[in-house]
Amino acid sequence: MLSRAAATLARTARIGAASMRAPVAPMSATAAGSETYYPDHGPVEDPEEEPRFLEMVKMNFDRASKYTGFTADMLEVMKSCNAVVRVSFPLRRDDGSIEVIRGYRAQHSHHRLPCKGGIRYSDEVDLQEVEALASLMTYKCAVVDVPYGGAKGGVSINPRNYSDHELELITRRYTMELRKYGFIGPGVDVPAPDVGTGPREMSWIKDTYTMLYGMDDISAPACVTGKPLSQGGIQGRTEATGLGVFFGTREFLENKAEMERVGIAPGLKGKTVAVQGFGNVGFYASKFFSEYGAPVTTIIEYNGAIHNPDGFDIEDLKKYHVKEGTLLGYSGATKSWSAEDALEALGVECDVLVPAALERQIHKDNAHLIKAKIIAEGANGPVTPFAEDKLTEMGAVVLPDMLMNAGGVTVSYFEWLKNLQHVRFGRMTKKWEERFRRTVLDELSKNGSKAMAADEERLFISGPSELDIVRSGLEDSMTGAVAQTIKTASEKNITYRMAAFVNALDKIEVTYREAGITLG
């Protein structure tokens, strides 16, 4: 039986030198004739131009590395992408024609295994994007103490242009290609949903893997997370990212010292919230903000935006959005913006702005329009480095994506553990806890304590469900990571993003230092 290290080396050898990513030097612009180059990223016509997403991640890494004290070679180890694979395969479409489908998967770091990261279906997917997202996953997992290395994958298609049957064929073949090159497996690399994919696609991946490769592996269903409950999924995964955004923002808002520094009153209740993006993350973030006393007054979509100073009924608005395909025309709105002007709504008056759509939505050319004091990144990379510099000058603070949207991978971790343990959370202890609580209640009653109302008694006695346990674990993960981030930011007098990066790099460096460099 191969050791984990040997298996990793063997897998790397199979991929081949052509698929491997060479180490990348710390990013700095160098002149070459009349153009400016960033290492490994090609020419940039204007060095002041907003960086591409991969450059953004590496730029933030380089900025944060200055606060770590680590050697340049160790930083290089933590920064470089360990392995990538690019695949092409034919698809026979429903009309009989044949189309070549291209897919990608990047494993940024093997400092912990398995690697973890979503699979997206988008015609914008390319190798650079998945590498950037994979590196962000490494740091994100470290921030919330989820013991994974980072990965990301994607297929370069617009899923709206394919039938359900075609999407199933693409998903199953992509799974086979990943397995061929050692880029999927419960202990190797565990995908999850992302843009353009969901529980259905994860179910196809799980079925393909278990039927073809996992017949003698009882833990094979742990090869992917974000599955339907019937396929080994977990309660609470659907809303996990949006709920994580809520928990993280709430913790920052309830820190009195930090809120005094920002210049707003501490506490969540009564704060006004604007949300960009009304998909999974934006909807659930809006739902929880609204339910806990922070009205969502503005919601922005690609095809229109709406506003109501008193807030929206989020559930009712979602029903309208699903039915009509747009926010425009909703009866509860007092103001609206057309598709052409929708991004102007980012500049509305509010306490908290949650960009939960796409990367680079707030950039150097519109950052000055932002009036929110708190920008909580629900999407990956919605605020560019230049925009964050401007926002910081203006007195606003950015709560970074690598912390704020880590709820999804945290609950994916819980699902993976559930699959490995082969038992639902709470199943072994729920009735014992209920009997214990009944005993406590009976003893209190004997000693003359006032009887509880029937509803209160049921709530007190009821043992935790899987959903209760998952949400408790997510809340604990987010609150702990926020506390660490605030502490580091305060001690080093740096932004929350830099603090989150520093904390992540500290944890990764410890892993490398204590394990040593394999055959190095």
C-alpha positions as CSV (number, residue, x, y, z in Angstrom):
1,M,0.0,0.0,0.0
2,L,1.4,3.4,-1.0
3,S,1.9,6.0,1.7
4,R,0.0,9.2,1.3
5,A,3.2,11.0,0.2
6,A,4.1,8.3,-2.2
7,A,0.6,8.3,-3.7
8,T,0.8,12.0,-4.2
9,L,4.1,11.8,-5.9
10,A,2.9,9.0,-8.1
11,R,-0.2,10.9,-9.1
12,T,1.9,14.0,-9.9
13,A,4.2,11.8,-12.1
14,R,1.1,10.5,-14.0
15,I,-0.1,14.0,-14.8
16,G,3.2,14.8,-16.6
17,A,5.4,17.8,-16.9
18,A,3.2,19.5,-19.5
19,S,0.3,19.6,-17.0
20,M,2.4,20.9,-14.1
21,R,2.5,24.5,-13.1
22,A,6.0,26.0,-12.5
23,P,6.6,28.0,-9.4
24,V,5.6,31.7,-9.7
25,A,7.8,34.4,-8.5
26,P,6.3,37.1,-6.3
27,M,4.4,39.4,-8.6
28,S,6.1,42.6,-9.7
29,A,5.9,44.6,-12.9
30,T,8.9,44.5,-15.2
31,A,9.4,46.6,-18.3
32,A,9.8,44.9,-21.7
33,G,10.0,47.4,-24.5
34,S,6.9,49.6,-24.3
35,E,4.8,47.0,-22.5
36,T,4.6,46.0,-18.8
37,Y,4.7,42.3,-17.9
38,Y,3.6,40.4,-14.8
39,P,5.4,37.1,-14.4
40,D,3.4,34.2,-15.9
41,H,0.5,36.5,-16.8
42,G,1.6,38.1,-20.1
43,P,1.6,41.8,-21.0
44,V,-0.5,44.4,-19.3
45,E,-0.9,47.5,-21.4
46,D,-1.4,49.8,-18.4
47,P,0.3,48.9,-15.1
48,E,-2.4,50.9,-13.3
49,E,-5.1,48.7,-15.0
50,E,-7.2,46.6,-12.6
51,P,-5.5,43.2,-12.3
52,R,-7.1,40.0,-13.5
53,F,-8.5,37.6,-10.8
54,L,-5.4,35.4,-10.5
55,E,-3.3,38.6,-10.3
56,M,-5.6,39.9,-7.6
57,V,-5.1,36.8,-5.4
58,K,-1.4,36.9,-5.9
59,M,-1.2,40.6,-5.3
60,N,-3.0,40.2,-2.0
61,F,-0.8,37.3,-1.1
62,D,2.3,39.4,-1.8
63,R,1.0,42.3,0.3
64,A,0.2,40.0,3.2
65,S,3.5,38.1,3.1
66,K,5.3,41.3,4.2
67,Y,3.6,40.9,7.6
68,T,4.6,37.2,8.2
69,G,8.4,37.1,8.5
70,F,8.6,33.9,6.5
71,T,11.5,33.3,4.1
72,A,11.0,34.0,0.4
73,D,11.4,30.3,-0.4
74,M,8.7,29.2,2.0
75,L,6.4,31.9,0.7
76,E,7.1,30.5,-2.8
77,V,6.1,27.0,-1.7
78,M,2.8,28.3,-0.2
79,K,2.0,30.4,-3.3
80,S,2.7,28.0,-6.1
81,C,0.0,25.8,-7.6
82,N,0.9,22.2,-7.1
83,A,-0.8,20.5,-10.1
84,V,-3.3,21.2,-12.8
85,V,-5.1,19.1,-15.4
86,R,-6.7,20.2,-18.7
87,V,-8.9,17.7,-20.5
88,S,-10.9,17.6,-23.7
89,F,-13.5,15.1,-24.6
90,P,-16.2,14.7,-27.3
91,L,-19.9,15.1,-26.6
92,R,-22.5,13.7,-29.0
93,R,-25.3,16.2,-28.7
94,D,-29.0,15.4,-28.9
95,D,-29.2,16.5,-32.5
96,G,-26.4,14.0,-33.4
97,S,-23.6,16.6,-33.8
98,I,-20.3,16.2,-32.0
99,E,-18.8,19.0,-29.9
100,V,-15.5,19.1,-28.0
101,I,-15.8,19.9,-24.3
102,R,-12.9,21.4,-22.4
103,G,-12.5,21.0,-18.6
104,Y,-10.0,22.0,-16.0
105,R,-9.0,21.2,-12.4
106,A,-6.3,22.8,-10.3
107,Q,-4.9,21.5,-7.0
108,H,-3.2,24.5,-5.4
109,S,-1.8,22.9,-2.3
110,H,-1.2,19.4,-0.9
111,H,-0.1,20.6,2.5
112,R,-3.3,18.9,3.7
113,L,-5.3,16.2,1.9
114,P,-7.8,15.9,0.4
115,C,-8.0,19.0,-1.7
116,K,-11.3,20.8,-1.8
117,G,-13.0,23.1,-4.1
118,G,-16.1,23.6,-6.3
119,I,-16.8,22.8,-10.0
120,R,-18.3,25.5,-12.1
121,Y,-20.0,25.4,-15.5
122,S,-19.4,28.7,-17.3
123,D,-18.1,29.7,-20.7
124,E,-15.8,32.0,-18.8
125,V,-13.9,29.1,-17.2
126,D,-10.2,28.9,-18.1
127,L,-7.0,27.6,-16.5
128,Q,-6.1,30.9,-15.0
129,E,-9.5,31.2,-13.3
130,V,-9.4,27.8,-11.7
131,E,-5.9,28.3,-10.5
132,A,-6.9,31.6,-8.8
133,L,-9.9,30.1,-7.2
134,A,-7.9,27.0,-6.1
135,S,-5.4,29.2,-4.3
136,L,-8.2,31.2,-2.6
137,M,-9.6,27.9,-1.4
138,T,-6.3,27.0,0.3
139,Y,-6.3,30.2,2.2
140,K,-10.0,30.0,2.9
141,C,-9.8,26.6,4.4
142,A,-6.9,27.6,6.6
143,V,-8.7,30.7,7.9
144,V,-11.7,28.6,9.2
145,D,-9.5,25.6,10.3
146,V,-10.9,23.2,7.7
147,P,-8.1,20.7,7.1
148,Y,-8.1,20.7,3.3
149,G,-5.8,21.9,0.6
150,G,-7.4,24.1,-2.0
151,A,-8.7,23.0,-5.4
152,K,-11.1,24.3,-8.1
153,G,-12.4,22.9,-11.3
154,G,-14.7,23.8,-14.2
155,V,-16.1,23.0,-17.6
156,S,-16.1,25.7,-20.2
157,I,-19.8,25.7,-21.2
158,N,-22.8,27.8,-20.7
159,P,-25.2,25.2,-19.1
160,R,-28.2,27.0,-20.4
161,N,-27.2,25.9,-23.9
162,Y,-27.4,22.2,-23.1
163,S,-30.2,19.8,-22.3
164,D,-30.4,17.9,-19.1
165,H,-29.3,14.8,-20.9
166,E,-26.3,16.5,-22.4
167,L,-25.3,18.0,-19.0
168,E,-25.5,14.6,-17.4
169,L,-23.2,13.2,-20.1
170,I,-20.7,16.0,-19.7
171,T,-20.7,15.7,-15.9
172,R,-20.2,11.9,-15.9
173,R,-17.4,12.1,-18.6
174,Y,-15.7,15.0,-16.7
175,T,-15.8,12.8,-13.6
176,M,-14.1,10.0,-15.4
177,E,-11.4,12.3,-16.7
178,L,-10.7,13.7,-13.2
179,R,-10.4,10.1,-11.9
180,K,-8.1,9.1,-14.8
181,Y,-5.5,11.8,-13.6
182,G,-6.0,11.4,-9.9
183,F,-8.0,14.5,-9.4
184,I,-11.0,13.1,-7.5
185,G,-11.4,10.8,-4.6
186,P,-12.5,10.9,-0.9
187,G,-8.8,11.2,0.3
188,V,-7.5,13.0,-2.8
189,D,-9.7,15.7,-4.1
190,V,-13.3,16.4,-3.2
191,P,-15.3,18.7,-5.5
192,A,-18.5,20.6,-4.6
193,P,-21.1,22.8,-6.3
194,D,-20.2,26.2,-7.7
195,V,-21.5,28.6,-10.4
196,G,-23.7,26.7,-12.8
197,T,-23.8,23.5,-10.8
198,G,-25.8,22.1,-7.9
199,P,-26.9,19.0,-6.0
200,R,-28.0,17.3,-9.3
201,E,-24.5,17.5,-10.8
202,M,-22.9,16.4,-7.5
203,S,-25.3,13.4,-7.5
204,W,-24.1,12.4,-11.0
205,I,-20.5,12.8,-10.0
206,K,-21.0,10.6,-6.9
207,D,-22.9,7.9,-8.8
208,T,-20.3,7.8,-11.6
209,Y,-17.4,7.6,-9.1
210,T,-19.0,5.0,-6.9
211,M,-20.3,2.8,-9.7
212,L,-17.0,2.8,-11.7
213,Y,-14.3,3.1,-9.1
214,G,-15.8,2.8,-5.6
215,M,-17.4,-0.6,-5.5
216,D,-14.8,-1.8,-2.9
217,D,-14.5,1.6,-1.1
218,I,-17.2,2.1,1.6
219,S,-16.3,5.8,1.8
220,A,-16.7,6.4,-2.0
221,P,-19.7,8.7,-1.5
222,A,-17.3,11.1,0.2
223,C,-15.8,11.8,-3.2
224,V,-18.0,14.9,-3.6
225,T,-20.0,17.2,-1.3
226,G,-23.1,19.3,-1.9
227,K,-25.1,16.2,-2.7
228,P,-28.9,15.7,-2.2
229,L,-29.8,14.2,1.1
230,S,-30.8,11.0,-0.5
231,Q,-27.2,10.6,-1.9
232,G,-25.4,11.3,1.4
233,G,-25.8,15.1,1.6
234,I,-26.3,17.0,4.8
235,Q,-28.9,19.3,6.3
236,G,-27.9,22.9,6.1
237,R,-25.6,22.7,3.1
238,T,-27.9,24.7,0.7
239,E,-27.9,27.9,2.8
240,A,-24.4,27.4,4.3
241,T,-22.5,30.1,2.3
242,G,-25.2,32.8,2.8
243,L,-25.6,31.9,6.5
244,G,-21.8,32.1,6.9
245,V,-21.9,35.6,5.4
246,F,-24.6,36.5,8.0
247,F,-22.7,35.0,10.9
248,G,-19.4,36.7,9.9
249,T,-20.9,40.1,9.4
250,R,-22.9,39.9,12.7
251,E,-19.7,39.1,14.6
252,F,-17.9,42.1,13.2
253,L,-20.9,44.4,13.9
254,E,-21.1,43.2,17.5
255,N,-17.5,44.0,18.2
256,K,-17.8,47.4,20.0
257,A,-14.1,48.4,19.7
258,E,-14.1,47.7,15.9
259,M,-17.4,49.5,15.3
260,E,-16.2,52.5,17.2
261,R,-13.2,52.6,14.9
262,V,-15.4,52.4,11.8
263,G,-17.7,55.0,13.2
264,I,-21.0,53.1,13.4
265,A,-23.0,51.9,16.4
266,P,-22.3,48.3,17.3
267,G,-24.9,45.6,16.9
268,L,-26.8,44.1,13.9
269,K,-30.4,45.1,14.7
270,G,-31.5,48.1,12.7
271,K,-28.6,48.1,10.3
272,T,-29.6,48.5,6.6
273,V,-28.2,46.1,4.1
274,A,-27.8,46.2,0.3
275,V,-27.1,42.9,-1.5
276,Q,-25.8,42.4,-5.0
277,G,-26.8,39.1,-6.4
278,F,-30.0,37.2,-5.6
279,G,-28.9,33.7,-6.3
280,N,-28.1,31.1,-3.6
281,V,-25.7,33.2,-1.5
282,G,-27.4,36.5,-1.9
283,F,-30.9,35.1,-1.2
284,Y,-29.9,33.3,2.0
285,A,-27.7,36.2,3.3
286,S,-30.7,38.5,2.7
287,K,-33.1,36.1,4.4
288,F,-31.0,35.8,7.6
289,F,-30.2,39.5,7.8
290,S,-33.9,40.3,7.4
291,E,-35.0,37.7,10.0
292,Y,-32.6,39.0,12.6
293,G,-33.6,42.6,12.4
294,A,-31.3,44.1,9.6
295,P,-33.7,45.1,6.8
296,V,-32.4,44.5,3.3
297,T,-33.3,47.7,1.5
298,T,-31.6,47.2,-1.9
299,I,-31.2,44.1,-4.1
300,I,-29.2,44.2,-7.3
301,E,-29.3,41.7,-10.1
302,Y,-27.7,41.8,-13.6
303,N,-31.0,42.7,-15.2
304,G,-32.2,45.3,-12.7
305,A,-32.2,46.5,-9.1
306,I,-34.8,47.6,-6.6
307,H,-35.0,49.6,-3.4
308,N,-37.3,50.0,-0.5
309,P,-36.1,52.0,2.6
310,D,-38.2,49.8,4.9
311,G,-36.8,46.6,3.5
312,F,-38.2,43.7,1.6
313,D,-40.1,40.5,2.4
314,I,-37.3,38.3,1.1
315,E,-39.3,35.1,0.8
316,D,-42.0,36.8,-1.2
317,L,-39.5,38.6,-3.4
318,K,-37.7,35.3,-4.2
319,K,-41.0,33.8,-5.3
320,Y,-41.5,36.8,-7.6
321,H,-38.0,36.6,-8.9
322,V,-38.2,32.9,-9.7
323,K,-41.5,33.4,-11.5
324,E,-40.7,36.5,-13.5
325,G,-36.9,36.1,-14.0
326,T,-36.4,39.7,-12.8
327,L,-36.7,41.9,-9.8
328,L,-38.2,44.7,-11.8
329,G,-42.0,45.2,-11.4
330,Y,-42.1,43.9,-7.8
331,S,-44.9,45.7,-6.0
332,G,-42.8,46.1,-2.8
333,A,-40.2,48.3,-4.5
334,T,-40.3,52.1,-4.2
335,K,-37.4,52.7,-6.6
336,S,-35.8,50.6,-9.4
337,W,-32.9,50.7,-11.8
338,S,-32.9,49.2,-15.3
339,A,-30.5,46.6,-16.4
340,E,-28.2,49.3,-17.9
341,D,-28.1,51.3,-14.7
342,A,-28.3,48.4,-12.1
343,L,-24.7,48.8,-10.9
344,E,-25.5,52.3,-9.9
345,A,-27.4,50.8,-7.0
346,L,-24.1,49.8,-5.4
347,G,-23.9,53.4,-4.3
348,V,-27.1,53.5,-2.3
349,E,-27.1,54.7,1.3
350,C,-26.7,51.6,3.6
351,D,-24.7,50.4,6.5
352,V,-23.7,47.0,5.0
353,L,-23.1,46.2,1.3
354,V,-22.9,42.5,0.4
355,P,-21.5,41.9,-3.1
356,A,-22.6,38.3,-3.7
357,A,-22.5,38.1,-7.5
358,L,-19.2,38.1,-9.5
359,E,-15.6,39.1,-9.1
360,R,-14.3,42.7,-9.7
361,Q,-17.7,44.4,-9.3
362,I,-16.3,47.2,-7.1
363,H,-13.2,48.6,-8.8
364,K,-11.1,51.8,-8.9
365,D,-13.6,53.6,-11.1
366,N,-16.7,53.1,-8.9
367,A,-15.2,52.6,-5.4
368,H,-15.7,56.3,-4.7
369,L,-19.5,55.9,-5.1
370,I,-19.8,53.3,-2.3
371,K,-21.5,54.8,0.8
372,A,-21.6,51.6,2.9
373,K,-19.2,51.5,5.9
374,I,-19.0,47.7,5.8
375,I,-18.5,45.7,2.6
376,A,-19.0,42.0,3.3
377,E,-17.7,39.9,0.3
378,G,-20.2,37.1,-0.4
379,A,-18.7,36.4,-3.8
380,N,-15.1,35.6,-4.7
381,G,-13.0,38.7,-5.4
382,P,-15.8,41.3,-5.8
383,V,-13.6,44.1,-4.6
384,T,-10.3,44.8,-6.5
385,P,-7.1,45.7,-4.6
386,F,-7.2,49.2,-6.0
387,A,-10.8,49.6,-4.9
388,E,-10.1,48.3,-1.4
389,D,-7.3,50.9,-1.1
390,K,-9.7,53.6,-2.0
391,L,-12.4,52.3,0.3
392,T,-9.9,52.2,3.2
393,E,-9.0,55.8,2.5
394,M,-12.7,56.6,2.7
395,G,-13.0,55.0,6.1
396,A,-14.9,51.9,5.0
397,V,-13.8,48.3,5.8
398,V,-13.9,45.3,3.6
399,L,-14.7,41.9,5.2
400,P,-12.8,39.6,2.9
401,D,-14.2,36.8,0.8
402,M,-11.8,34.2,2.1
403,L,-13.5,34.5,5.5
404,M,-17.0,35.7,4.7
405,N,-18.0,33.1,2.2
406,A,-16.2,30.2,3.9
407,G,-19.5,28.8,5.2
408,G,-19.9,26.6,2.1
409,V,-16.6,24.7,2.5
410,T,-17.1,24.5,6.3
411,V,-20.4,22.6,5.9
412,S,-19.0,20.6,3.0
413,Y,-16.4,19.5,5.5
414,F,-19.2,18.4,7.9
415,E,-20.8,16.5,5.0
416,W,-17.5,14.8,4.2
417,L,-17.2,13.7,7.8
418,K,-20.7,12.4,7.8
419,N,-20.0,10.3,4.8
420,L,-16.8,8.9,6.4
421,Q,-18.6,8.1,9.6
422,H,-21.7,6.7,7.9
423,V,-24.1,8.1,10.4
424,R,-26.3,11.2,10.6
425,F,-25.2,13.9,13.0
426,G,-27.3,13.6,16.2
427,R,-28.5,10.1,15.6
428,M,-26.4,8.6,18.4
429,T,-27.1,11.2,21.1
430,K,-30.4,13.0,20.4
431,K,-32.7,10.8,22.6
432,W,-30.1,10.6,25.4
433,E,-29.9,14.3,25.5
434,E,-33.7,14.6,25.6
435,R,-33.9,12.1,28.5
436,F,-31.2,14.1,30.4
437,R,-33.0,17.4,29.9
438,R,-36.3,15.8,31.0
439,T,-34.6,14.6,34.2
440,V,-33.2,18.1,34.8
441,L,-36.7,19.7,34.3
442,D,-38.3,17.1,36.6
443,E,-35.7,17.9,39.3
444,L,-36.3,21.6,39.0
445,S,-40.1,21.1,39.2
446,K,-39.6,19.0,42.4
447,N,-37.6,21.9,44.0
448,G,-40.4,24.3,43.4
449,S,-39.3,26.0,40.2
450,K,-42.0,27.7,38.1
451,A,-43.4,25.4,35.4
452,M,-42.5,26.3,31.8
453,A,-45.1,26.9,29.2
454,A,-45.8,23.9,26.9
455,D,-43.9,25.4,23.9
456,E,-41.0,26.4,26.1
457,E,-40.8,23.0,27.6
458,R,-40.8,21.3,24.2
459,L,-38.0,23.6,23.1
460,F,-35.9,23.0,26.2
461,I,-36.3,19.2,26.0
462,S,-35.8,18.7,22.3
463,G,-32.4,17.2,21.4
464,P,-30.5,18.8,18.5
465,S,-31.3,17.7,15.0
466,E,-28.6,17.4,12.3
467,L,-29.5,20.9,11.1
468,D,-29.1,22.3,14.6
469,I,-25.6,20.6,14.9
470,V,-24.5,21.8,11.5
471,R,-25.6,25.4,12.1
472,S,-23.9,25.3,15.5
473,G,-20.7,24.1,14.0
474,L,-20.8,26.7,11.2
475,E,-21.5,29.5,13.7
476,D,-18.6,28.3,15.9
477,S,-16.2,28.2,12.9
478,M,-17.2,31.7,11.7
479,T,-17.1,33.4,15.1
480,G,-13.7,31.8,15.9
481,A,-12.2,32.9,12.5
482,V,-13.6,36.4,12.9
483,A,-12.1,36.7,16.3
484,Q,-8.7,35.6,15.1
485,T,-9.0,38.0,12.1
486,I,-9.9,41.0,14.3
487,K,-7.1,40.1,16.8
488,T,-4.4,40.0,14.0
489,A,-5.7,43.1,12.3
490,S,-5.5,45.0,15.6
491,E,-2.1,43.7,16.6
492,K,-0.5,44.5,13.2
493,N,-2.6,47.5,12.3
494,I,-3.6,46.0,9.0
495,T,-6.8,45.4,7.0
496,Y,-9.0,42.5,7.7
497,R,-8.0,40.9,4.4
498,M,-4.3,41.2,5.2
499,A,-5.1,39.8,8.7
500,A,-7.0,36.8,7.2
501,F,-4.2,36.1,4.8
502,V,-1.6,36.3,7.6
503,N,-3.6,33.9,9.8
504,A,-3.9,31.5,6.8
505,L,-0.3,31.6,6.0
506,D,0.7,31.1,9.6
507,K,-1.3,27.9,9.8
508,I,-0.1,26.6,6.4
509,E,3.6,27.3,7.3
510,V,3.2,25.4,10.5
511,T,2.0,22.4,8.6
512,Y,4.9,22.5,6.2
513,R,7.5,23.2,8.9
514,E,6.4,20.4,11.2
515,A,5.8,17.8,8.4
516,G,9.0,18.7,6.5
517,I,9.4,18.9,2.7
518,T,8.7,15.5,1.2
519,L,12.0,14.2,-0.4
520,G,13.2,17.8,-0.4
